[in-house]
Amino acid sequence: MADLGRELRALGRQLDVPPAPDVTRAVRARLASPPARRRPVLRYALVVLLVLLSAVLAVPPVRAAVLDFFRIGGVSVRSEPGPPVPPTPALSSRPVADLQEAERATGLRVRPPAALGPPDSVLVVEGRVVSVGWRASADRPEVRLDAFDGLPEPIFEKYLRFRDAVEVDVGGVPGWYVGGPHELVYVDPGGVRRESSARLAGPTLIWVRGGTTYRLEADLPATRLAALAASI
Amino acid sequence: MLVTRYTAVAHRTAVLLGAGADAEDVVQDSFVKAFGTLHRFRDGAPFRPWLLRIVVNQAKNFTRGRRRRAALELRAGAEPDPLPDPEQLALDELRRDALLAAVRTLPDKDQLVVTCRFFLDLGEEETARVLGWPRGSVKSRTSRALGRLRAQVGELGREVAGG
């Protein structure tokens, strides 16, 4: 059995299979034209997951299948009900003195928009997310900027069944604006969703630049977030 | 991205199942179908067998209309497998042709299981998922197919005493 099996495997590798065509574009186009029937899943809340590259590689195939469905950099957007949001999200975060210290801790070089002025807080979350906060001021609401590692290419960027997400231009790179409130869940390096980290996030812009994924959260319209984002 | 990651194996499966020139359409349809029914996905189940099962069914749809499936062909002038695998068998041309001819004479279901288990190198469990058969059937069908092949072409390397 073993010998014949090995022979057949060897034979299999020599069978004439033409190079695989690139069907990405065609599949994407067909998915983008919405089917006639609407499934109730479309009305569900958007769940945005923070995913780092290592986490993506580590997740089991099925989870990856769903995660890949709509992903930009280290953020995965899912169209399904989010987990319950606990009163106090449990994530280990540590305040650091400034962006330089955050960079030493994470290797991420974050240059926030000058228009926002000096940040009020700089946190290193779970050792791999730099989270910069500005308190509300007279002319703008509270702003939060998260930066973390992630794949540099967006996935299915034209897949618009996610009605609440729109594509915007962030200084020449594509970004996604999620206008409504949505659950935000942290995914650890083992690919495990930390349900206990769930929190309700406000309008957010997500984009990738230079291999770093950014999410800029503030109760502002897409155009203003995009303008701020473009100056990073 | 999902499509990029699985196109090669989906396409290879479609071709080996005889989809021939329709293989690209089979692959496209399969992905669209897979995404369209993603909500039916059982979380925690592996994606590849799920996709390949759709490919198998789509390929069947494409080949059903034709009298004969596109025959398995050897790559023109295929060198003995170039992969630097120490376990690698270098099949000589005659042996290769005989084996392939023997595979072509197998009943459809035997060809399916040989394609999955050996040409695609899927495990027993994954083959069972892809074909939608009980695992026991995969096992028995595989050994029956190997028996039939062995009857036709014998076993290579039987010179080792006590083999």
Contacts between the chains, C-beta under 8 A, distances in Angstrom:
chain1	res1	chain2	res2	distance
A	1	B	143	7.0
A	1	B	146	5.8
A	3	B	155	5.4
A	3	B	156	5.8
A	3	B	157	5.7
A	4	B	146	5.5
A	4	B	149	6.3
A	4	B	150	6.0
A	4	B	155	5.8
A	4	B	156	7.5
A	5	B	117	7.7
A	5	B	118	6.1
A	5	B	146	7.1
A	6	B	87	7.0
A	6	B	89	5.5
A	7	B	89	5.7
A	7	B	91	6.2
A	7	B	95	7.6
A	7	B	99	6.3
A	7	B	156	5.7
A	8	B	99	7.1
A	8	B	103	7.7
A	8	B	114	6.4
A	8	B	117	8.0
A	8	B	118	3.6
A	8	B	119	7.0
A	8	B	149	7.8
A	9	B	118	5.1
A	9	B	119	7.6
A	9	B	121	5.8
A	10	B	81	5.3
A	10	B	88	6.7
A	10	B	89	4.7
A	10	B	90	7.7
A	10	B	91	5.4
A	11	B	91	6.3
A	11	B	96	6.0
A	11	B	99	5.6
A	11	B	100	6.4
A	11	B	103	7.9
A	11	B	118	7.6
A	11	B	119	7.4
A	12	B	16	7.8
A	12	B	118	5.5
A	12	B	119	3.3
A	12	B	120	7.0
A	12	B	121	6.8
A	13	B	81	5.1
A	13	B	83	6.8
A	14	B	74	5.8
A	14	B	75	5.8
A	14	B	78	4.3
A	14	B	80	7.7
A	14	B	81	6.1
A	14	B	91	7.5
A	14	B	96	6.8
A	15	B	16	6.6
A	15	B	72	5.8
A	15	B	73	7.0
A	15	B	74	6.3
A	15	B	75	6.8
A	15	B	100	7.9
A	15	B	119	6.4
A	16	B	72	7.9
A	16	B	73	4.3
A	16	B	74	5.8
A	16	B	75	4.3
A	16	B	76	7.0
A	16	B	78	7.7
A	17	B	11	7.4
A	17	B	12	5.2
A	17	B	15	4.8
A	17	B	16	6.9
A	17	B	75	7.8
A	18	B	15	7.0
A	18	B	23	7.7
A	20	B	7	5.0
A	20	B	8	4.6
A	20	B	10	7.9
A	20	B	11	3.9
A	20	B	12	7.1
A	20	B	27	7.6
A	21	B	7	7.6
A	21	B	11	6.9
A	21	B	24	4.6
A	21	B	27	7.3
A	22	B	7	7.1
A	23	B	3	6.4
A	23	B	7	5.8
A	23	B	24	6.6
A	23	B	27	5.4
A	23	B	28	5.0
A	23	B	31	6.6
A	24	B	1	7.1
A	24	B	3	4.9
A	24	B	4	5.9
A	24	B	7	7.4
A	26	B	28	5.4
A	27	B	3	5.3
A	27	B	28	5.9
A	27	B	31	4.5
A	27	B	32	6.1
A	27	B	35	7.7
A	28	B	3	7.6
A	30	B	28	7.2
A	30	B	32	5.0
A	31	B	32	6.5
A	31	B	35	5.7
A	35	B	36	6.9
A	39	B	39	6.8
A	41	B	39	5.9
A	60	B	44	7.1
A	60	B	46	7.1
A	61	B	46	4.7
A	61	B	47	4.1
A	61	B	48	6.2
A	62	B	41	6.5
A	62	B	42	7.7
A	62	B	43	6.1
A	62	B	44	6.0
A	62	B	45	5.4
A	62	B	46	6.1
A	62	B	47	5.2
A	62	B	50	7.9
A	63	B	43	7.4
A	63	B	44	7.9
A	64	B	2	7.6
A	64	B	47	7.1
A	65	B	2	5.9
A	65	B	38	7.3
A	65	B	41	7.1
A	65	B	47	4.2
A	66	B	38	7.0
A	66	B	41	7.4
A	66	B	43	7.7
A	68	B	1	5.7
A	68	B	2	4.5
A	69	B	2	7.5
A	69	B	35	7.7
A	69	B	38	7.2
A	153	B	1	7.9
A	155	B	1	4.6
A	155	B	2	7.9
A	156	B	1	7.0
